[in-house]
Amino acid sequence: MSAHWLDDEQWNGGEQRLRRKRHKPQGRRRLADLTAEPGADQGDDIIRRLMHLGHLTEVVAELKSGKEATAYVARGTRGTVLLKIYRDLQARSFKNDSVYREGQVILDRRAAKAMEQRTRRGLDMLQSDWVLAEYAHLWTLWHAGLNVPEPLAGPYPIDYAETVPAVLMRLIGTEDHVAPRLSDVKLSPEQAQSAWTQALSGMADLLRLGFVHGDYSTYNLLWWEDTVTIIDFPQLATRQNPNFQALLRRDAESLATSFRKHGLQISGDQTLRDVQRRALGPAPTPRVTLP
């Protein structure tokens, strides 16, 4: 699954300039501009709630509206925010998430049955679980020292549960130059090799922690100041998932295939072997979260 939150490009030195004139809402949005009246845009209602909760102070512009989610550039008390609001599960194109959820234990039998049968209640629980999973994974990876966006709600579930169906994280880039995806940039041979090495290390870091991304390619890797940042984690799978090895191999193939546009001709098998070798090496330095 990919939110694909960078689409309409306008390039300036390899960076993506935000096109505010082509996106709605245009420009900055104050609390007074948002309405919770019947029939109002659901995104407005969610943004208004996040403002009342103190997570946001204003929305600068809509960045991308896709089939899975709508992404906004916003501001909060801790700086510039990437706000991702997931669409209702019934309206989203990514519906078959069972391959990623296998191996999970749900103690509430009624809840498990509702999710399996995808009833209205079950879809609501799946939606909430999807958002909570992204937060939980972001916090785990951030604390472990991986190059991922810093989550801006939490670190406790009781804190970030109140933002569902939205995820708040620190924006990579600036308000006017949002970090592009690696799939969208032109790299020099030296930059391509550096990006490839960082991408391999990122996948190995996930594997060392017992995770597989599930959609690892240049579409879910950002490029900013010659640094690769991994994004999009709700479908992250653990070793308890019987599909773990298949997902790992698929990620290696996807990464190798997506890097061919940057001039690197490496097989999926070679990529997988390199990732597994790197996973045996030293881990990144963990981050310390100050109070």
C-alpha positions as CSV (number, residue, x, y, z in Angstrom):
1,M,0.0,0.0,0.0
2,S,1.3,3.4,-0.8
3,A,-0.4,6.7,-0.2
4,H,1.6,8.2,-3.1
5,W,1.5,11.7,-1.5
6,L,3.8,13.4,-4.0
7,D,2.3,13.6,-7.4
8,D,2.1,16.9,-9.3
9,E,5.7,17.8,-9.5
10,Q,7.4,21.2,-10.1
11,W,11.1,20.7,-9.8
12,N,13.8,23.1,-8.5
13,G,17.2,21.5,-8.1
14,G,15.8,18.0,-7.6
15,E,13.3,19.2,-4.9
16,Q,9.6,19.3,-5.2
17,R,8.0,22.7,-5.0
18,L,4.5,22.7,-3.5
19,R,1.9,23.8,-6.0
20,R,-0.5,25.6,-3.8
21,K,-2.6,27.1,-6.6
22,R,-3.4,23.6,-8.0
23,H,-4.5,22.1,-4.7
24,K,-7.5,22.5,-2.4
25,P,-7.5,23.9,0.2
26,Q,-5.5,26.8,-1.2
27,G,-3.2,28.6,1.1
28,R,-3.4,28.7,4.9
29,R,-6.6,27.5,6.7
30,R,-7.6,28.9,10.0
31,L,-9.9,27.3,12.5
32,A,-12.6,29.7,11.5
33,D,-12.4,28.6,7.9
34,L,-13.3,25.0,8.9
35,T,-16.8,23.8,9.4
36,A,-18.4,20.8,11.0
37,E,-21.8,21.5,9.5
38,P,-23.7,18.5,8.0
39,G,-22.4,17.7,4.6
40,A,-19.1,19.4,5.2
41,D,-15.9,17.8,3.9
42,Q,-14.9,15.0,6.3
43,G,-11.3,16.1,6.2
44,D,-12.3,19.5,7.5
45,D,-14.1,17.9,10.4
46,I,-11.0,15.8,11.2
47,I,-8.7,18.8,10.9
48,R,-10.9,20.8,13.2
49,R,-10.8,18.1,15.8
50,L,-7.0,17.9,15.6
51,M,-6.8,21.6,16.1
52,H,-9.1,21.5,19.2
53,L,-6.9,18.7,20.6
54,G,-3.8,20.9,20.2
55,H,-2.1,18.8,17.5
56,L,-2.4,21.4,14.8
57,T,-2.4,25.2,14.6
58,E,-3.1,25.6,10.9
59,V,-3.1,23.7,7.6
60,V,-0.8,25.3,4.9
61,A,-1.9,23.4,1.9
62,E,-3.1,20.1,0.5
63,L,-0.2,18.1,-0.8
64,K,-1.8,15.1,-2.4
65,S,-5.2,13.5,-2.6
66,G,-5.0,9.8,-3.5
67,K,-7.1,6.7,-3.3
68,E,-5.8,5.7,0.1
69,A,-5.3,9.0,1.9
70,T,-5.1,12.8,1.6
71,A,-1.9,14.4,2.7
72,Y,-1.5,18.0,4.0
73,V,1.3,20.3,4.9
74,A,0.4,21.7,8.3
75,R,1.9,23.4,11.3
76,G,1.7,22.5,15.0
77,T,3.3,23.4,18.2
78,R,6.3,21.2,17.4
79,G,6.9,22.6,13.9
80,T,6.0,21.6,10.4
81,V,3.7,18.6,10.1
82,L,2.8,16.1,7.4
83,L,-0.8,15.2,8.1
84,K,-2.1,12.1,6.4
85,I,-5.9,11.4,6.6
86,Y,-6.9,7.9,5.5
87,R,-10.0,7.5,3.6
88,D,-12.9,5.3,4.7
89,L,-11.9,1.7,4.2
90,Q,-14.9,1.1,2.0
91,A,-13.7,3.9,-0.4
92,R,-10.1,2.8,-0.5
93,S,-8.6,0.8,-3.2
94,F,-6.3,-1.1,-0.8
95,K,-8.8,-3.5,0.7
96,N,-7.2,-7.0,0.8
97,D,-4.8,-6.5,3.8
98,S,-5.1,-10.1,5.0
99,V,-1.7,-11.0,3.7
100,Y,-0.1,-8.5,6.1
101,R,-2.4,-9.3,9.1
102,E,-1.9,-13.0,9.2
103,G,-0.3,-14.1,12.4
104,Q,-1.9,-11.4,14.5
105,V,-3.8,-12.6,17.5
106,I,-7.2,-10.9,18.2
107,L,-8.5,-12.1,21.6
108,D,-12.0,-10.6,21.1
109,R,-13.7,-13.3,19.0
110,R,-16.6,-11.0,18.0
111,A,-14.2,-8.3,16.9
112,A,-12.1,-10.9,14.9
113,K,-15.3,-12.2,13.2
114,A,-16.5,-8.7,12.4
115,M,-13.1,-7.8,10.8
116,E,-13.0,-11.1,8.9
117,Q,-16.5,-10.6,7.5
118,R,-15.8,-6.9,6.9
119,T,-19.0,-5.7,8.5
120,R,-19.5,-2.0,9.0
121,R,-18.2,-2.4,12.6
122,G,-15.4,-4.6,11.3
123,L,-14.3,-2.1,8.7
124,D,-14.3,0.6,11.4
125,M,-12.0,-1.5,13.6
126,L,-9.8,-2.3,10.6
127,Q,-9.5,1.4,9.8
128,S,-8.5,2.2,13.4
129,D,-6.1,-0.7,13.5
130,W,-4.5,0.5,10.3
131,V,-3.8,3.9,11.7
132,L,-2.7,2.7,15.2
133,A,-0.3,0.2,13.5
134,E,1.4,3.0,11.5
135,Y,1.9,5.0,14.7
136,A,3.2,2.0,16.7
137,H,5.6,1.1,13.9
138,L,6.8,4.7,13.5
139,W,7.5,5.0,17.2
140,T,9.4,1.7,17.3
141,L,11.5,2.5,14.3
142,W,12.1,6.1,15.3
143,H,13.3,5.0,18.8
144,A,15.5,2.3,17.2
145,G,17.3,5.0,15.2
146,L,16.1,4.3,11.7
147,N,15.6,7.1,9.1
148,V,11.8,7.4,9.3
149,P,9.6,10.5,9.9
150,E,9.3,11.4,13.5
151,P,5.7,10.7,14.8
152,L,4.1,13.7,16.3
153,A,1.4,12.1,18.4
154,G,2.2,9.6,21.2
155,P,4.3,7.7,22.1
156,Y,1.4,6.0,24.0
157,P,-1.6,4.5,22.2
158,I,-4.0,6.5,24.3
159,D,-2.5,9.7,22.9
160,Y,-2.4,8.8,19.2
161,A,-5.7,6.9,19.2
162,E,-7.5,10.2,19.4
163,T,-6.2,11.2,16.0
164,V,-7.7,8.3,14.0
165,P,-8.2,8.3,11.0
166,A,-5.2,10.7,10.8
167,V,-1.5,10.2,11.2
168,L,0.7,13.1,12.2
169,M,4.5,13.1,11.5
170,R,7.2,15.6,11.0
171,L,7.5,16.8,7.4
172,I,10.6,15.8,5.5
173,G,11.7,18.8,3.6
174,T,10.2,22.3,4.0
175,E,6.8,23.8,3.4
176,D,7.7,25.0,-0.1
177,H,10.1,22.2,-1.0
178,V,8.7,18.8,0.2
179,A,11.1,15.9,0.0
180,P,10.4,14.0,-3.3
181,R,10.2,10.2,-3.6
182,L,13.2,8.5,-5.0
183,S,11.0,7.3,-7.8
184,D,10.5,10.9,-8.9
185,V,14.1,12.3,-8.9
186,K,17.0,12.3,-11.2
187,L,20.2,11.2,-9.5
188,S,23.9,11.4,-10.5
189,P,25.7,8.0,-10.5
190,E,27.3,8.9,-7.2
191,Q,23.9,9.9,-5.7
192,A,22.3,6.7,-7.1
193,Q,24.9,4.5,-5.4
194,S,24.6,6.4,-2.1
195,A,20.8,6.1,-2.2
196,W,21.0,2.4,-3.0
197,T,23.4,1.7,-0.1
198,Q,21.1,3.6,2.2
199,A,18.0,1.8,0.9
200,L,19.7,-1.6,1.5
201,S,20.7,-0.5,5.0
202,G,17.2,0.6,5.8
203,M,15.7,-2.7,4.7
204,A,18.4,-4.6,6.7
205,D,17.6,-2.4,9.8
206,L,14.0,-3.5,9.5
207,L,14.9,-7.1,9.1
208,R,17.2,-6.9,12.1
209,L,14.3,-5.7,14.2
210,G,12.2,-8.6,12.9
211,F,10.1,-6.6,10.4
212,V,9.5,-6.6,6.7
213,H,8.1,-3.4,5.1
214,G,5.7,-5.0,2.7
215,D,5.9,-2.3,0.0
216,Y,9.6,-1.4,-0.1
217,S,10.6,0.4,-3.3
218,T,11.6,3.9,-4.4
219,Y,7.9,4.9,-4.2
220,N,8.2,4.7,-0.4
221,L,11.6,6.2,0.0
222,L,12.1,9.9,0.2
223,W,15.2,11.8,-0.9
224,W,16.2,14.9,1.0
225,E,19.7,16.4,1.4
226,D,21.2,13.2,0.0
227,T,19.5,11.2,2.7
228,V,17.0,8.3,2.2
229,T,13.9,8.3,4.6
230,I,11.6,5.3,4.7
231,I,7.8,6.0,4.8
232,D,4.5,4.2,4.8
233,F,4.4,1.6,7.6
234,P,0.8,0.4,8.4
235,Q,1.3,-2.9,6.5
236,L,4.6,-3.7,8.3
237,A,4.7,-7.5,9.0
238,T,6.6,-9.4,11.7
239,R,8.2,-12.8,11.8
240,Q,4.9,-14.2,13.2
241,N,3.4,-13.6,9.8
242,P,3.6,-16.9,7.8
243,N,4.1,-14.7,4.7
244,F,7.2,-13.0,6.1
245,Q,9.8,-14.6,3.9
246,A,7.6,-14.1,0.8
247,L,7.1,-10.5,1.6
248,L,10.8,-10.0,2.3
249,R,11.7,-11.5,-1.1
250,R,9.0,-9.4,-2.8
251,D,10.5,-6.3,-1.2
252,A,13.9,-7.1,-2.4
253,E,12.6,-7.6,-6.0
254,S,10.6,-4.4,-5.8
255,L,13.6,-2.4,-4.6
256,A,15.9,-3.8,-7.3
257,T,13.3,-3.2,-10.0
258,S,12.5,0.4,-8.9
259,F,16.2,1.3,-8.8
260,R,16.8,0.4,-12.5
261,K,15.7,3.9,-13.5
262,H,18.7,5.2,-11.7
263,G,21.0,3.0,-13.7
264,L,21.6,0.2,-11.2
265,Q,21.1,-3.3,-12.6
266,I,20.9,-5.6,-9.6
267,S,18.8,-8.7,-9.3
268,G,16.3,-9.3,-6.6
269,D,18.2,-12.4,-5.4
270,Q,21.4,-10.4,-5.0
271,T,19.5,-7.6,-3.2
272,L,18.0,-10.1,-0.8
273,R,21.4,-11.7,0.0
274,D,23.0,-8.3,0.6
275,V,20.1,-7.2,2.9
276,Q,20.4,-10.4,4.9
277,R,24.2,-10.0,5.2
278,R,23.8,-6.4,6.3
279,A,21.2,-7.4,8.9
280,L,23.9,-9.3,10.7
281,G,25.9,-6.1,11.2
282,P,25.7,-3.3,13.8
283,A,22.3,-1.6,14.4
284,P,21.8,2.2,14.2
285,T,22.2,4.2,17.4
286,P,18.9,4.4,19.2
287,R,17.3,7.8,19.7
288,V,16.5,9.1,23.2
289,T,13.2,10.8,23.5
290,L,13.5,13.7,25.9
291,P,10.5,14.7,28.1
